[in-house]
Amino acid sequence: MSRRRLVLPLGLAASVLISGPLSAQSAEDPAPYADTRSQPPAVEPVGPLTLEAALALALQASPDLAVARREVDAVAATRRQAQLFPNPEVSLDTEDTGNRKGIRQMTLQLGQTFLLGGKRGARIEAAERARDVAEAELTTLRSAVRAAVMQAFYELLAAQERQRLARDSLDLARRALEVAARRVTAGKVSPVEETRARVALAAAQVELTQAAAELANTRKRLSATWGNPAPRFTQASGQLDAPPPLPALDELLARLDAAPETLRARREIERRDAVARLERTRRIPDVTISAGVQRKEELRDNVAVVGVSIPIPVFDRNQGNVLEALRRADKARDEQTAVGVRLRSELAQAYERLDAARREVDYIRQDILPGAQSVLDAATKGFELGKFTFLDVLDAQRTLFQGRGQYVRALADVQRAAANIEAILGPQAQATVSPTNSQ
């Protein structure tokens, strides 16, 4: 009976010690692994699509941003894990003398490890810095997605304009064919002129087909930014010929300190420094204190047992991990320097492209297009009066539509360069070079 009385309290004590912390955790967090459902995706309009609506769709439903948000949630969970204390340990030892009487000696101990040297605080700080890095990466990706949407949106506006120009070219070729046919019928020109007009009409039809295919592909590229391979919207609604403002380059360079990639590199340095401090704390050994009771059946006596366990840091003082953490912190600082140099170069190049494209737009709009239109009007009227050949009309048409196409391309280059600056500077660029401010 005495042996049974001993085993029963020991089993109850062990079950209480094991189930106690689990019950406390369940009361504190009833669903620690509950799935966090993402918000329903934004609804794509069936009809015209504005730039603001496209940005809202992409920022809410972008697959890349969804991945980055999951990473932020996952890293935030490491902060929760870092603040936890080590679990207590329960040990039960049984000794048998081997004689026929079956005399036993049983020892039950409860041990708890105590973290020394500020390990828990350093671990929490490292987890918080990792969360800052993940949030900085999310901000960087959000700026990149916003810039990609703007670039795709204005490319779509340019594709729509090119399709409109192709239709105008086709209509003009048809009118030229009608004029040439009338003059051939009247016997004023050779039938070769009508053949040339038909060739020009066929070429205009090919250009319209190519423009329609490019427009369809551009629509799909835009809708892919919010994860929709089959766009529902009919067309992009916006102004392509509204160039964004152009601030001074020095003003833009001064804002690189607050750029998303700069902040991300800075957060990475802070995280690496926190990891180095954590590795330094691990050089200090932890202490495990245990207490329990020992039962000797031979003497029918209970004896209190107390123990202390401390590792002796003779060989492993965590020196390798400390050195690695320090070198990685140095690497993060070198990466910050490299990021700064690269961003300054990319920003200067984007600025030069924006400036050159704006000047090209002004030159084409003020000089080339009016002159080309005047030449076409004069050549068409002169051909009807018999003063010019049809080759002169075709050459004037080609010059005008080449100028219009160059104008559309220059406008797209302006918006593309502005989107690049937006991607580099992030949200702060919205008040300066963002195309949305020029509408």
FENFEN-V944281 format. One line per field, one symbol per residue. ss: DSSP state (~ for helix, > for strand, _ for the rest). phi: phi as a letter, one per 20 degrees, with the letter a starting at -180 (. if undefined). Layout:
ss=???
phi=???
This chain:
ss=_~~~~~~~~~~~~~~~~~~~~~~~~~~~___________________>>_~~~~~~~~~~~_~~~~~~~~~~~~~~~~~~~~______>>>>>>>>_______>>>>>>>>>>>____~~~~~~~~~~~~~~~~~~~~~~~~~~~~~~~~~~~~~~~~~~~~~~~~~~~~~~~~~~~~~~~~~~~_____~~~~~~~~~~~~~~~~~~~~~~~~~~~~~~~~~~__________>>____________~~~~~~~~~~_~~~~~~~~~~~~~~~~~~~~~~_____>>>>>>>>>>____>>>>>>>>>>________~~~~~~~~~~~~~~~~~~~~~~~~~~~~~~~~~~~~~~~~~~~~~~~~~~~~~~~~~~~~~~~~~~_____~~~~~~~~~~~~~~~~~~~~~~~~~~~~~~~~~~~~~~~~~~___~~~~_
phi=.fffffffffffffffffefffffffffcfcfdffeffffffeffeqfcefffffffffedfffffffffffffffffffffefefffcdccdcccfneffmfccccdcddcedfdmmffffffffffffffffffffffffffffffffffffffgfffffffffffffffffffffffffffffmecfgffffffffffffffffffffffffffffffffffdndfcfefebedadeecfffcffffffffeffdfgfffffffffffffffffffffffefedddcbacdddffelcdcfccccccfdfeeedmfffffffffffffffffffffffffffffffffffffffffffffffedfffffffffffffffffenecefffffffffffffffffffffffffffffffffffengfffecdffffee
